[in-house]
Amino acid sequence: MSNTFKILDRKFLLHTGGMKVDRLGKFREDCMLYELYTADSFTKRLLGYMFRRKPHHEAMLFKNCSSIHTFFMRFDIDVYFLNENMEIIKIVEGVKPGKVIYPVSGAVNVVEIPRLKS
């Protein structure tokens, strides 16, 4: 899989596998850096992005999780399922509100990122 990531001091660095030319004409790896919020209580895990008109966090990490729902959400999300080594094992892009993604075999953590409108 070409997408890889690292968690760096509460940030989620997603490498999309490509190269870009920056404004100075230098090549750099194509990466996105997201501020990572850990949903570490029952209430935070339950609510996530629910009932929000706009995302209140750039990215959310749900530990000990292998499935998600998007009930009562108002925007699409991209979902990254991670194994015990924190490697991406499945990506589901553009998950619409009102959907369920059933347990993913081998997943122990999930990162949700609001879908950017193009």
C-alpha angles and dihedrals in degrees: 000000000000096000115086132163146188132207108227119181095324093322127115111218110195117194110200096193100248137100128237134191111236124218091271092057095254124132117242135171114268104250138156122206118206129186102242121218117194114218095213105162133061092251095047091048092047096048101036106147094341119136093009122131089201131016113272093197131040092225135358128211119207111193122208090018132128104167137039143191131207099206115151092009121134102203139044122260139197113228127207118194114204131199127221090279089055091249121144108252100167137016124197111188128199099012106185125219116276097034134123126213107200122221114301114220111247095012118130101162135033132204119199121197124183110248113250115230113236 
